Amino acid sequence: MENTRIKQVMSAVFEVPVKFIVEDSSTDNIENWDSLRHLNLILALEEEFDVSIPDEEVGNLVNYKLIELIINDLVK
Amino acid sequence: MENLKYTEILQLNKALVGTLKSKPYEIGVLSNVTINSLKEVLEYSCRLNQIEPKVEIGNFDNIVQDSAVLKNKDLIIIFYDVLNIVDQVSDFFEDLEEEKYNNLKNKLFTEIDIILENLSKTASVIFNSFSSAYYNNNKVLVSKIDTFVKVLNSYVEQKKTSNVSIVNIDKLFAHIGFKQSIDYRFYHSSKAPYTFAFLKNYVSAIETVLLRNTGKLKKAIIFDCDNTLWKGVVGEDGMEGINMSPNSQSGKFYHLVQRIAIFLSKRGVIVCLCSKNNEQDVLDVLKNHKDMILREEHIVIKKINWVNKATNLREIASELNIGIDSLVFVDDSNFEINLIKEQIPEIITIQVPTAISDYPEVILKNVYTYFNLVLNSDDAKKTEMYKQQFVRENSKTAYSSIEDYLASLEIELTVVKNDKTHMSRVAQLTQKTNQFNLTTYRYTESQVNHFIDDKKHEVYAMFVKDKFGDNGLTGVCITKEDKKDSKNVIIDSFLMSCRIIGRNIEFVYVSHIIKDLANKGYQTLTADYIPTKKNAQVEDFYAKVGFTLIENIDGTNYYSLNIASFEPKKIDYIKIITELV
């Protein structure tokens, strides 16, 4: 459930179709994933899941796996 | 829009890209903080209102330079945020030395002067008020930053030109809650202080400016009756059982909504009723209920019947001769609201909230966004004029030919030229007129002012009167001398209010203007017809006047006329009076 929502958020923020957001999507292979959009991604994830991502994690969330990990952790 | 998530806005906005064909409305955003996320939210708001946007975010912290580079945009929005102003001089503003404080103040004054000067000819500018809410740790004592912000705000207020609107940021913070508006985490890492909640509310706050500038303001508000203008159902509870008393706990909110409706009717907004009821029951309430303050005289059209409301609203728009997207509809019923949303999405719908104490506030918020509330003498008479229009429509049948009928109206036109007293109404007409409008250029008051001052431009305004009443200022024409050929003059704008169309007034008006231009020594006249969704009725206007079609490029017709060989139509039943100023 969360996985689909994460992918939808990433798809909207990076302007790529949902099907291109996969397990190994990261800042390396998504062209639009720059620092400005990273900020939008964090805010959009927080809004979507009604959570607050800790400051120290913000910089670490550079791929789909890590995002999934932290979101699943926060919504528990 | 405030209720949508950012992701949803991104998706909805994307779906609308390319659906609007009109010329883009160009918006520039100048800022000393990171504001890039505003772009899509702003675009979505525009597209929802049928405005095709082109948003350009200026360079980071480059407001002064960008105000010169982007000054030709249709709209400039300025985020001059106190956070970043203060950060550049001190990490603890309260202890800033007097000399540094004064230097900073003077630097900002100079910058504000340059910005306002650069943007003085821009059609519209939105400037956010400076706020000290960021540092508001003491609510009683006046801190240095409080004083500083006050000084800046009053400076802008005093220096601003009439094209500048100021957004009260403190009110916006108060509405959303400061903690929900500002996220310091991203301010410190990326100079991006605003939350999505703030951006969404901000865009919704400036929506009214977008609508005003693009001629998308609404013209009529249609109220349901039961549980919308009063509490209760007249058909069931009877005259005695319904409540709208200012002295009753639940009635007073309906009383207040009626007050707002009257307020609107005085400002030229067309107030109508659309209710599923027996007509006589509602007429009785309007006439005889002691607490009813909204009366027959305030209401232009009443559709009290059992026909579905989508049909009724379509009829109201067509009888008033206004676009269906000029209506705002208020109803308590989920069913009716959804029916209209589904059938006629162009209509703005307002549902009476379940928490009835919020009702007047909900109405007011929409009223301020969607209607023009500047009182001018014409607006005050509008309800009366719309009613006279029906008398005219009805008496049409008695005459055998339309010419006879027109002759019997005793139409009288008064044309004034370059008269500043009517600037606000002229600008308003360019913004609101859609149907009889050849080019649909929208102008602000300051642009009209500029045309009047400029020797190469002429601004003609026409007043129309007939035996049924006074229609006021209802025709505008703006001409400009051709830059490449001083013997040629161009009709930039030619438009008339829909209240006066169908009476051949346009031919007398345009002939009069051509005569005046001939007297000024011009030999040829060029004019364009730019098609829009709504102005098909004037497609062949210039051809009928006697212009020659030169070419058609992308739908726009380019015409030309040799003034010497121009022969005005013989329409001797319309009298024309000129007041040259």
HADDOCK unambig.tbl for C-alpha pairs under 7 A between the chains (distance, minus, plus):
assign (segid A and resid 9 and name CA) (segid B and resid 7 and name CA) 5.81 0.50 0.50
assign (segid A and resid 12 and name CA) (segid B and resid 7 and name CA) 5.90 0.50 0.50
assign (segid A and resid 12 and name CA) (segid B and resid 10 and name CA) 5.93 0.50 0.50
assign (segid A and resid 12 and name CA) (segid B and resid 11 and name CA) 6.09 0.50 0.50
assign (segid A and resid 13 and name CA) (segid B and resid 7 and name CA) 6.95 0.50 0.50
assign (segid A and resid 40 and name CA) (segid B and resid 37 and name CA) 6.98 0.50 0.50
assign (segid A and resid 44 and name CA) (segid B and resid 6 and name CA) 6.15 0.50 0.50
assign (segid A and resid 44 and name CA) (segid B and resid 7 and name CA) 6.36 0.50 0.50
assign (segid A and resid 47 and name CA) (segid B and resid 5 and name CA) 6.88 0.50 0.50
assign (segid A and resid 55 and name CA) (segid B and resid 185 and name CA) 6.99 0.50 0.50
